Amino acid sequence: MTDATIILDDSREAGFGDYFALLKPRVMSLVVFTAFAGLIVAPIGIHPFLGFFAILCIAIGGGASGALNMWYDSDIDVVMKRTKSRPIPAGKVTREEALGIGLTLSVFAVIMLYLATNWVAAALLAFTIFFYAVVYTMWLKRATPQNIVIGGASGAFPPMIGWAAVTGDITLSSVLMFMLIFMWTPPHFWSLALFMNADYDKAKVPMLTVTHGKRSTRNHILAYTILLAGFAAAMFATPLAGWTYLVVAVVMNLLFVKGAIVLWRRDEEQAEADGYKAERAFFKLSLAYTFLHFLALMADKALFAAGFGGPF
């Protein structure tokens, strides 16, 4: 862990908002949405109350992962512009409090998901928390430029968990939902790293932009974006994809690949001169990419149930 000083702010007691911020609510929103999508598109139904409770447990598990991440990464969060206002580096919450909250919520979420649904969903949630907190945060993040590639698995499990909460199994459909997020994660974060590279360099985090340079990062973004488009197309081999997904997948992947090509062609002088405008635009597009794909899957499920169309 890097050397950093965190001064506890004694001017006021930590409020609910400070503790809630430990759970990374922005990240949690993606976890909740994709888990909900996995639950909705499952081939069988679930009682609305159990479905709501399952999503709540997954959200709590995701938040617990965020708290454990902030506990361990507080030393680098304090030196990064993007993260220095988080509760621990800002001196609002202690590391010990974050650790206690993270561990408590982790145990609670896994046990309650098991009791409400099944052991497959609970095991996937437990593994997701372990993978994010231990494999990614404690090991990969500071050890290898492939941290985002491998660590991205933790963010890709929620739709599989939602699916398993209903079905109790793992199928090609749920694996492809996992792969959609898994392959999306590297270009999403690497595009951010292109214009936030100074933060990672200062914190000594071996992001690809730091260890291999921005030209290599641009090459990787293009390669992963092309692979991502292939997995998005593979969804047509499952019963989940219909005409809504077809339209969204074609449009979004054409735009995403086009954006990756634009980034690949740019040199650093050009990028710096215009304030990394194209890189920022690609990052914003990546935020819509996952949301629209999973929204399309849910829309197709609703249309199938209403008797309009069917899977390919």
C-alpha positions in Angstrom: 0.0 0.0 0.0 1.3 3.5 -0.8 2.1 6.0 1.9 -0.7 8.6 2.4 -2.1 10.6 5.3 -5.8 10.6 6.1 -6.9 13.1 8.7 -10.2 12.3 10.4 -12.6 15.2 10.3 -13.8 15.7 13.9 -16.0 18.8 13.0 -19.1 16.7 12.7 -20.3 13.1 13.1 -20.5 11.0 9.9 -24.0 11.1 8.5 -26.1 8.5 6.6 -24.8 9.9 3.3 -21.2 9.3 4.3 -21.9 5.7 5.1 -24.0 5.2 2.0 -21.2 6.6 -0.2 -19.0 3.7 1.1 -21.3 1.4 -0.9 -20.4 3.1 -4.2 -24.0 3.9 -5.2 -23.2 4.6 -8.8 -21.5 1.2 -9.3 -24.4 -0.3 -7.3 -26.9 1.1 -9.7 -25.3 -0.9 -12.6 -25.2 -4.0 -10.4 -28.9 -3.6 -9.5 -29.9 -2.9 -13.1 -28.1 -5.9 -14.7 -29.1 -8.2 -11.9 -32.7 -7.2 -12.4 -32.3 -7.8 -16.1 -31.0 -11.3 -15.5 -33.9 -12.0 -13.2 -36.5 -10.6 -15.6 -35.3 -12.4 -18.8 -35.1 -15.8 -17.0 -37.3 -18.4 -18.6 -39.5 -18.9 -15.6 -41.1 -16.5 -13.2 -40.5 -15.6 -9.6 -42.8 -14.2 -6.9 -42.5 -10.4 -7.0 -41.6 -10.2 -3.3 -38.9 -12.8 -3.6 -37.6 -11.1 -6.8 -37.5 -7.7 -5.0 -35.7 -9.3 -2.0 -33.2 -11.1 -4.2 -32.3 -7.8 -6.0 -32.0 -6.1 -2.6 -29.6 -8.8 -1.4 -27.5 -8.5 -4.6 -27.4 -4.7 -4.2 -26.3 -5.0 -0.6 -23.6 -7.5 -1.6 -22.4 -5.1 -4.3 -22.4 -2.3 -1.8 -20.4 -4.4 0.7 -17.8 -5.0 -2.1 -17.5 -1.2 -2.5 -17.0 -0.7 1.2 -14.2 -3.3 1.3 -12.6 -1.8 -1.7 -12.6 1.7 -0.1 -11.2 0.2 3.1 -8.2 -1.3 1.3 -7.7 1.4 -1.3 -8.0 4.4 1.1 -4.2 5.0 0.7 -4.4 5.5 -3.0 -7.8 7.1 -3.0 -6.4 10.0 -1.0 -3.9 10.9 -3.7 -6.2 10.5 -6.7 -8.3 13.5 -7.8 -11.2 11.3 -8.8 -11.4 9.6 -5.4 -10.0 11.9 -2.8 -13.5 13.1 -1.8 -14.6 9.6 -0.8 -15.6 9.1 2.9 -12.3 7.7 4.1 -9.8 10.0 2.4 -12.1 12.9 3.2 -11.8 12.0 6.9 -15.5 11.3 7.4 -15.4 7.6 8.0 -12.5 5.5 9.5 -11.0 2.5 7.7 -12.1 0.2 10.6 -15.7 1.3 10.2 -15.6 0.6 6.4 -14.1 -2.8 7.0 -16.8 -3.7 9.6 -19.6 -2.5 7.4 -18.2 -4.4 4.4 -17.8 -7.7 6.2 -21.2 -7.5 8.0 -23.1 -6.6 4.8 -21.3 -9.3 2.9 -22.4 -12.1 5.3 -25.9 -10.7 5.6 -26.4 -10.5 1.8 -25.2 -14.0 1.0 -27.1 -15.7 3.8 -30.3 -13.9 3.1 -30.1 -14.5 -0.7 -29.6 -18.2 0.1 -32.6 -18.3 2.3 -34.8 -16.4 -0.1 -33.7 -18.2 -3.3 -31.1 -21.0 -3.7 -27.5 -21.9 -3.1 -26.4 -21.3 -6.7 -27.3 -17.6 -6.5 -25.8 -17.2 -3.0 -22.6 -18.9 -4.0 -22.3 -16.7 -7.1 -22.8 -13.6 -4.9 -20.3 -14.8 -2.3 -17.7 -15.4 -5.1 -18.4 -12.0 -6.6 -17.7 -10.2 -3.3 -14.6 -12.3 -2.8 -13.4 -11.7 -6.3 -13.8 -7.9 -6.2 -12.5 -7.4 -2.7 -9.6 -9.9 -2.7 -8.7 -11.0 -6.2 -9.2 -7.6 -7.8 -8.7 -5.0 -5.1 -6.0 -6.6 -3.0 -4.1 -8.4 -5.7 -4.7 -7.5 -9.4 -5.2 -3.8 -9.1 -1.7 -3.1 -7.9 0.0 -6.0 -9.6 -0.8 -6.1 -13.3 -1.9 -3.9 -16.1 -4.5 -6.6 -16.8 -6.2 -5.6 -13.6 -9.3 -4.3 -15.4 -9.5 -7.3 -17.8 -9.5 -10.0 -15.1 -11.0 -7.9 -12.4 -13.9 -7.0 -14.7 -15.4 -10.4 -13.9 -16.7 -9.1 -10.6 -18.9 -6.6 -12.3 -20.1 -9.1 -14.8 -21.6 -11.6 -12.4 -24.8 -9.7 -11.4 -27.0 -10.8 -14.3 -25.9 -14.4 -13.7 -26.9 -14.0 -10.1 -30.3 -12.6 -11.0 -30.8 -15.4 -13.5 -29.7 -18.1 -10.9 -32.0 -16.6 -8.2 -34.9 -17.6 -10.5 -33.7 -20.7 -12.2 -31.1 -22.1 -9.8 -28.8 -22.8 -12.7 -26.1 -21.4 -15.1 -26.8 -21.6 -18.8 -25.4 -20.3 -22.1 -27.8 -17.3 -21.9 -26.6 -16.2 -18.5 -22.9 -16.8 -19.5 -23.4 -14.6 -22.5 -24.9 -11.8 -20.4 -21.8 -12.2 -18.2 -19.5 -12.0 -21.3 -21.3 -8.9 -22.5 -20.2 -7.0 -19.4 -16.9 -8.7 -19.0 -15.7 -7.7 -22.5 -17.2 -4.2 -22.2 -15.3 -3.4 -19.0 -11.8 -3.0 -20.5 -12.6 -0.5 -23.2 -14.9 1.4 -20.8 -12.2 1.8 -18.1 -9.3 2.2 -20.5 -11.1 5.1 -22.3 -11.4 6.7 -18.8 -7.7 6.0 -18.1 -6.7 7.8 -21.3 -7.8 11.2 -19.9 -7.3 10.4 -16.2 -3.9 8.8 -16.6 -2.2 11.3 -14.2 -4.3 10.0 -11.4 -3.2 6.4 -11.9 0.4 7.3 -12.4 0.4 9.4 -9.2 -1.2 6.6 -7.2 1.3 4.0 -8.7 -1.6 1.9 -10.0 -0.3 -0.2 -13.0 -3.1 0.7 -15.4 -2.3 -0.1 -19.0 -1.9 3.6 -19.8 0.9 3.8 -17.2 2.8 0.6 -17.9 2.5 0.3 -21.7 1.5 3.8 -22.8 -1.5 5.3 -24.4 -0.7 4.0 -27.9 -0.9 0.4 -26.6 -4.0 1.2 -24.7 -5.7 2.5 -27.9 -4.8 -0.7 -29.6 -6.3 -2.7 -26.8 -9.5 -0.7 -26.8 -10.0 -1.4 -30.5 -9.3 -5.1 -30.1 -11.6 -5.6 -27.1 -14.4 -3.5 -28.8 -14.3 -5.8 -31.8 -14.4 -8.9 -29.6 -17.3 -7.3 -27.6 -19.3 -6.8 -30.8 -18.9 -10.6 -31.4 -20.3 -11.5 -28.0 -23.1 -9.1 -28.5 -24.0 -10.9 -31.8 -23.7 -14.3 -30.1 -26.7 -13.4 -28.0 -28.8 -14.1 -31.1 -28.0 -17.8 -30.5 -30.0 -17.7 -27.3 -33.8 -17.5 -26.7 -33.3 -14.0 -25.2 -32.8 -11.9 -28.3 -35.6 -10.5 -30.5 -36.1 -7.6 -32.8 -35.6 -5.0 -30.2 -32.2 -6.4 -29.2 -31.3 -6.7 -32.9 -31.8 -3.0 -33.5 -30.0 -1.9 -30.4 -27.1 -4.3 -30.9 -26.5 -3.3 -34.5 -26.7 0.4 -33.8 -24.7 0.5 -30.6 -22.0 -1.8 -31.8 -21.5 0.1 -35.0 -21.2 3.3 -33.0 -18.9 1.6 -30.4 -16.6 0.1 -33.0 -16.5 3.4 -34.9 -15.6 5.3 -31.7 -12.8 2.8 -31.0 -11.4 3.3 -34.5 -11.5 7.1 -33.9 -9.5 6.6 -30.7 -7.1 4.1 -32.4 -6.3 6.7 -35.1 -5.6 9.6 -32.8 -2.1 10.6 -31.6 -1.5 12.0 -28.2 -0.7 15.6 -29.4 -4.0 15.7 -31.1 -5.8 14.3 -28.1 -4.2 16.7 -25.6 -4.9 19.6 -27.9 -8.6 19.1 -27.9 -8.9 18.0 -24.2 -9.4 14.3 -25.0 -12.8 15.2 -26.5 -13.1 11.9 -28.4 -12.0 9.8 -25.5 -14.5 11.5 -23.2 -17.3 10.9 -25.8 -16.3 7.2 -26.1 -16.5 6.9 -22.3 -20.0 8.4 -22.2 -21.1 6.1 -25.1 -19.8 3.2 -23.1 -22.1 4.1 -20.2 -25.1 3.9 -22.5 -23.9 0.7 -24.2 -24.6 -1.8 -21.4 -27.7 -0.1 -20.2 -29.3 -0.2 -23.7 -28.4 -3.9 -24.4 -29.9 -5.2 -21.2 -32.9 -2.9 -21.6 -33.5 -4.3 -25.0 -33.3 -7.9 -23.6 -36.0 -7.0 -21.1 -38.1 -5.3 -23.7 -38.0 -8.4 -25.9 -39.0 -10.5 -23.0 -42.1 -8.3 -22.4 -42.9 -8.5 -26.1 -42.6 -12.3 -26.2 -44.9 -12.5 -23.2 -47.4 -10.3 -24.9 -47.4 -12.5 -28.0 -45.4 -10.1 -30.2 -42.5 -11.7 -32.0 -40.2 -14.3 -30.5 -36.5 -15.2 -30.3 -34.5 -15.8 -33.4 
